[in-house]
Amino acid sequence: MALRALFIGGTGIISTEAARRAVAEGVDVTLLNRGRSTKRPVPEGARVVHADVRDPESVRAALGDQEFDAVVEFTAFTPEHVQADLDLFTGRTGQYVFISSASAYQTPPTHLPVVESTPLRNPFWEYSRDKIACEDLLVRAYRDTGLPMTIVRPSHTYDATLVPMDGGWTVVDRMRRGLEVVVPGDGTSRWTITHSADVAVGLVGLLGREEAIGEAFHITGDEAPSWDQIFRAMAAAAGVDEPRLVHVASDAIAAADPELGAGILGDKAHTMLFDNTKIRRLVPQFSPRIPFTQGAREIVAWHDADPARRVVDPQFEDLTERLLEAYRPRPL
């Protein structure tokens, strides 16, 4: 009998590829979402149920008394979200998989590579602290009641729809116009970046696995280019031979835009390398294969296929120009 999995979400960067992979491996996949996203097509063979997971009654009405071997939660960001899930699915699933974040790890790290036992602490970014609080709730429930939970911590995951730099397509557009772009820090910190199709292999391999219960796994690529290399790969994919990169200290960016800066200081400013031994031990087929140079070409091709996708953010343009005016190198 096929493993039955419910994906809460199912149309996001990670969840779409995970659903596609699960269907290909014979999993009976149901996606629960509001049906509002059209950016990524629903994988053929997956069943879609429309409900708002923030409205428990709508979920109960949509799912009835169905039970699942695994419930994978892609859209929970606070302990309240997770508790609502537990109220809905405790006793109705053999495994609750929570998609957390590698940004929950100690920031900045004191030891590299990061392993699953690295402490969780991020004083810079509320998003990460909320993910840590979600994990704390699940660990307590596992210890107190035996909740069959698994925690997954992806790092920076992308697909063809996502330009993996703050500012998105605006950065690529500026490079194509021959304009300077801002690189946080000095461009040399190394950053683990992973294609969603590679993450999907590890994630789907954990579904229904008794050995994964009560455990946390990060699922990341082995490739960690510098930020300069990431910008240059995107430039090359966009047909720009010599992008004009200007390095601006991360704390200076945070002072200019605190919301943007929280994600930089709390995540992207620090070299992050991961030891994937644990996921490989349980899921031997996990072996990231898509280099970012290929991923960058996919990103540019997807955006170039439709002018409506090439969105330039005037606010980010303005921030970039202000940062350049203040911090571009100049003779004293």
Helices and strands as residue ranges (DSSP letters): E 4-8, H 13-24, E 28-33, E 47-50, H 56-63, E 70-73, H 79-89, E 96-99, G 102-104, H 126-145, E 149-154, E 156-158, H 169-176, E 180-184, E 193-195, H 196-206, G 210-212, E 216-219, H 227-237, E 244-248, H 250-256, H 258-263, I 264-268, H 277-282, H 292-304, G 307-309, H 314-327
